[in-house]
Amino acid sequence: MVKIISYQKAFRAIEECPKPVIAAIHGACIGGGIDLITACDIRVAAAESTFCVKEVDIGMAADTGSLNRLPKICGNESWVREIALTARRFDETEALQHDLVSKVYDNREDMMKGVEKMAQTIAAKSPVAIQGTKIVLNYSRDHSIQDSLNFVANWNMSQLITEDVPKAAMAVFQKQPQPNFAKL
């Protein structure tokens, strides 16, 4: 049990990383690969990728996050149960259809260019806002709407003392380009 818990902590570290984590899937994403990508903030895939929650084929229940995160990510509990109970492989189109990935690229090269552009776009934003958004989204996933609204109100009140809010607000007010923020 100690080993399982340490593996769970490793995958949770991805989820709890203060910076956004993007999973770029190309090829087979099986078993622990599903655990890994479900801990990421954004998931994209290249054409011809395949996915499989494989653990039932080796006599066990997936124990490092797939069964816990997939229902929240995909929202279709019946589909999640089907793929987890049958270990059926599915492709990138089905992954997109069920919200496991947000985008499918034609090939690996286009995917990597797209991911790099996305990462650059995110990195250009206020690190306070990006980290706060990730923290609030993670909190909201596991709490009621009212609790989440209270959490974000408290979070934003604590962030008003940073330079990012007045800098960004002034740029919008003056119709200026987005200011340069500290590195994420």
N, C-alpha and C positions, 0 to 999 in steps of 0.2 A: 504494500500500500504506500509506503514511503516513496518508492520510485514513481508511482503514478502521480502522487501529489507534486513531486518535483517537476515532472513533465507538464502537469497542468499549470504550475507556476511559470514555466518557461513560455508557454503559449499565452498566458495572461499578461506577461511582460510586454508582449507585442501590443495587446489591446490597451494596456495602461501606459504605453510610451507617450510622452507628452507631445510628440510630433506625429503628424499623420503618417500612416504606413500604407503604401500602395502595393497590392499584389498583382503581378503581371504573370498570367498563366499561359504557358505554351507547352503543349504535349499533355502528358498524363498527370492528373492531380488525384491521387488515390490515398485513402486512409489518413495517415498523418498529414498529408498535403491538404486535405479538406480541413483538418483541425487548424492548420497554419493559416490558410486563407480566410477562414471565418473569424479569426482574431484580428484581421487587417481592417482598416477603415474603408478602403476602396479596393474593389476587385475588378480587373479587366482580363479579357482572354483573347488569344489569337485563334483564328480559324483552325479547325482540326484538333482542338483541345478536347480531352475527355476527363470525366470526373467520376469518382466512385467512393461511396462510404463502404469500405471493404471489410470492416472488422467482423461482421457476422460470419463471413466465410472462413475466418480463422478462429471461430469459437468464442468470441468475446463481444461485448458492447463497446462502442467507441467511447473512450474515457478521457480524452483530453480536450473536449470542447465541441466537437461536431454536433452531437445530439443536444447540446445546450444552446448553441448559437444558431444553428440552421433554422429552427422554427421561428426565431425572432427576425432573422434576415429575410427568409423566404415568405413567411406569412401563410403558407399553404401547408398546414400540418399533415394533411393526407399525403401530399406529394413527398414531404420529408420522411414520413413513416414508410412510404413505399420504397424510396431509394435506400433508406437505412436498414429496412428489414429484408430486402431482396439482394442488396449489394449490386443492383443493376447499374451498369455504366450508362452515362448520359453525356451528350455533347455540349459544346459551347452555346448552341442555339437554345437548348432546353435550359441551360444554366441562366441564360439571359431572360428567357420567358418566366422563370421563377425567381428572378431578382438576386440570384447568387452572384452574378457579375453585372456591372452597369453598362458595359460596352464590349462589343466583339470587333476586333480588327481583322482585316483580310489576311495579315501575315505577321510574323514575329517582328520584323523590322518596323512596320507601321505601328505596331503596338508599343514598341520601345520608344519610338519618337513621340507618340501620343502621351505615354506615361511621363517622359521627360518634360514635355510642354506643360502637362498638368502639374507636375511637381514644381516647376518654375513659377507657374501662376500662383500656386499656394504659397510658395516661399516668399513671393513679393508682397504678400499681405502682412498685416500686423501680426507679429508672433503672439501677442497677448490675445488678439481676437481668434486666431487659429487654434491655439491651445485651449482657450475658453470654450470655443465651439465644440471641440472634440470632447472635452470634459462634460459639457452640458448634454451632448448627444448620448454619451455613454450613460450618464446619470438618468436621463429621460427614458432610455430603453427599459430600465428596471424599476421605474417609479411611476406613480400616478401623474396625470397632467398637472393637477394642482401642486403637488410636491415639486414637480419639475419647474413650474412657473416660479414658485418661491425660491427654488435653488438658483435659477438664472437671474432673478432679481437681486438676490444677495451677491451672486458672482459679479454681475455687472457693476453693482455699487462699489465693490472692492476694487474694481479695475479702473474706476474713474480717476484714480490718482496717477495713472500712467500717462506718459506723453502721447501715446498712440491715439487715444480718443480725440483730444483737441486737434492734433495734427490732421487726422483723417477728416474730421468734421469741417475744419477750416478749408481744406482742399475741396470738399464737396460744395460748401457754401460759396466759395470763390470760383467754382467751375474750373479748378486746376487739376492737373493729372494727380494720380495717387502719389502720396509722398513716399520717399524711401524710408522703410522701417528698419529696425535692427534685424539682424539675421535670425531666422527661425532656428 
